[in-house]
Amino acid sequence: MPQPLQINTVYTDGACSGNPGPGGWGVVLQCNDETCYELGGRDSQTTNNRMELQAAIAALEFLVQNDISAPITLHTDSEYVKKGITQWIRGWEKKGWKTASGKPVLNQDLWQQLWQLNQQVQRLGCPVDWRYVRGHAGIAGNERCDEIARAFTTNQPVSLRQRSLKQPADSSKKQVLETTDDKNLSREIKSEQSFSETTANLPMADSSDPQISESFDSVSREARVANLRNVVETLHMADEVAKQGYLITSSELADLMDVNASAVTSRGEHWAWRNWTVARVRREGNQILWQLERID
């Protein structure tokens, strides 16, 4: 009887259009025989950080459901997730899920879920080595996660590869790709039996068929218009921050720009972003405060 495959490396990523706005997440679980299992989902109204967390949660849930009992290396391009689960979370729990300044921890529901799963996989003999990996650096697993997350963000078709962990490679049980509008569960791979090797594809069609082409063009345009609308909302938000003279933290500025916090702090003390100049004002405790000024 074939031995069950073992997962040894996991990549996770989240994406969001607008931040807040439609978001998606992707997971790639790599097996020891160079096959993989991919997961993805979306939320119609969310933030980039929540999608990063949701991806990590989905990965750990998969490990628990499949009784994985070997050390795992999990790569995330979110310093928020990596530092949160390895450095900050024990302090949050001791303080009743409050930050050092006494404020409620953001995304507490997802952090608590991730923390419980992290402890559960450790009890199963599957300790997770959380590692930060730079996004968009040509790392195949990370790039694939980003592709899945962005496809779900824009509601575009995406093929998810699935390889059984408990059955031989020639298993032919089929998967079902479902679409739902429920929060955090817009698309999931579900199966009545154990996971099998297949690809969730759209039906094959002749791309020269004008009706097919028109349908895909219409969906693509709707997605582009939705993305543009979210961008405009983000720019209005940035304009209001500048107009009111609000000071925002590095993480808040990163959320506004839809980038990692490291991409903000590494740019220096004064730089331009779209229609604004961004200036470092001062440090308050562990936080760096920034100010936006409109470029006329």
Residue pairs with C-beta under 8 A, 6 or more apart in sequence:
2 167
2 168
2 169
4 165
4 166
5 31
5 32
5 33
5 35
5 163
5 164
5 165
6 31
6 32
6 68
6 70
7 29
7 30
7 31
7 32
7 37
7 63
7 66
7 68
7 70
7 72
7 165
8 30
8 31
8 32
8 70
8 71
8 72
8 73
9 29
9 30
9 72
9 73
9 75
9 141
10 27
10 28
10 29
10 30
10 59
10 72
10 73
10 74
10 75
11 27
11 28
11 30
11 74
11 75
11 76
11 133
11 139
11 141
11 142
11 144
11 145
12 25
12 26
12 27
12 52
12 55
12 56
12 58
12 59
12 74
12 75
12 76
12 81
12 145
13 25
13 26
13 52
13 55
13 76
13 77
13 78
13 135
13 142
13 145
13 146
13 148
13 149
14 23
14 24
14 25
14 26
14 48
14 49
14 50
14 51
14 52
14 53
14 54
14 55
14 78
14 149
15 23
15 24
15 25
15 26
15 48
15 51
15 146
15 149
15 150
15 152
15 153
16 22
16 23
16 24
16 46
16 47
16 48
16 50
16 51
16 153
16 258
17 23
17 153
17 154
17 226
17 227
17 230
17 231
18 229
18 230
18 231
18 233
18 234
19 47
19 48
19 234
19 255
19 256
19 258
20 45
20 46
20 47
21 45
21 46
21 230
21 233
21 234
22 42
22 43
22 44
22 45
22 46
22 153
22 154
22 155
22 226
22 230
23 42
23 43
23 46
23 47
23 48
23 50
23 51
23 149
23 152
23 153
24 40
24 41
24 42
24 43
24 51
24 148
24 149
24 150
24 151
24 152
24 153
24 154
25 40
25 41
25 42
25 51
25 52
25 54
25 55
25 58
25 148
25 149
25 152
26 38
26 39
26 40
26 55
26 144
26 145
26 146
26 147
26 148
26 149
26 151
26 152
27 38
27 39
27 40
27 55
27 58
27 59
27 62
27 145
27 148
28 36
28 37
28 38
28 141
28 144
28 145
28 148
29 36
29 37
29 38
29 39
29 59
29 62
30 36
30 141
31 37
31 163
31 165
35 161
35 163
35 169
35 197
36 161
36 163
37 62
37 161
37 162
37 163
37 165
37 195
38 144
38 148
38 160
38 161
38 162
39 58
39 59
39 62
39 148
39 160
39 188
39 189
40 148
40 149
40 151
40 152
40 158
40 160
40 187
41 54
41 58
41 152
41 184
41 185
41 186
41 187
41 188
42 152
42 153
42 155
42 186
42 187
43 50
43 51
43 54
43 183
43 184
43 186
44 181
44 183
44 186
45 183
47 107
47 255
48 255
48 258
49 78
49 80
49 81
49 106
49 107
49 255
50 107
50 110
51 149
52 76
52 78
52 80
52 81
53 81
53 107
53 110
53 111
53 114
54 110
54 184
55 76
55 145
55 149
56 74
56 76
56 81
56 85
56 114
57 110
57 113
57 114
57 117
59 74
60 114
60 117
60 118
60 120
60 121
60 128
61 117
63 72
63 121
63 124
63 126
64 117
64 120
64 121
64 124
66 165
66 166
66 195
67 124
68 121
68 124
68 126
68 165
69 124
69 125
69 126
70 125
70 126
71 126
71 127
71 128
71 129
72 121
72 126
72 127
72 128
72 129
73 128
73 129
73 131
74 128
74 129
74 130
74 131
75 131
75 132
75 133
75 139
75 141
75 142
76 82
76 130
76 131
76 132
76 133
77 132
77 133
77 134
77 135
77 142
77 260
78 132
78 260
79 132
79 260
79 261
79 262
80 251
80 261
81 130
82 130
82 131
82 132
84 111
85 114
85 115
85 118
85 130
86 130
89 111
89 115
91 100
92 98
92 99
92 105
92 111
93 115
97 104
97 105
97 108
97 111
97 112
98 104
98 105
99 105
100 285
100 286
101 285
105 111
118 128
121 127
121 128
122 128
133 139
133 142
135 142
135 146
135 260
136 142
136 143
136 146
147 158
148 158
148 160
151 157
151 158
152 158
152 186
152 187
154 223
154 226
154 227
155 219
155 223
156 219
156 220
156 223
157 202
159 199
159 200
159 201
160 177
160 189
160 199
160 200
161 199
162 175
162 189
162 195
162 196
162 197
162 198
162 199
162 200
163 169
163 195
163 197
164 171
164 194
164 195
164 196
164 197
165 194
165 195
166 194
166 195
167 173
167 194
167 195
167 196
167 197
169 197
170 197
171 196
171 197
172 196
172 198
173 191
173 193
173 194
173 196
173 198
174 196
174 198
175 189
175 190
175 191
175 195
175 196
175 198
175 200
176 189
176 190
176 191
176 200
177 187
177 189
177 200
178 187
178 188
178 190
179 186
179 187
180 186
180 187
189 195
189 200
205 212
206 212
207 213
234 256
234 258
235 274
235 275
237 256
238 256
238 274
238 275
238 276
238 292
239 275
239 294
241 248
241 256
241 292
242 276
242 291
242 292
242 293
242 294
243 294
245 291
246 291
247 281
247 289
247 290
247 291
248 256
248 289
248 290
248 291
248 292
249 287
249 288
249 289
249 290
250 261
250 264
250 265
250 287
250 288
250 290
251 261
253 264
253 278
253 290
254 260
254 261
254 263
254 264
257 263
257 264
257 273
264 290
265 288
267 278
268 280
269 279
269 280
270 277
270 278
270 279
270 280
271 277
271 278
272 278
272 295
273 292
275 294
275 295
276 292
276 293
276 294
276 295
277 292
277 293
277 295
278 290
278 291
278 292
279 290
279 291
279 293
280 288
280 289
280 290
281 289
281 290
281 291
282 288
282 289
283 289
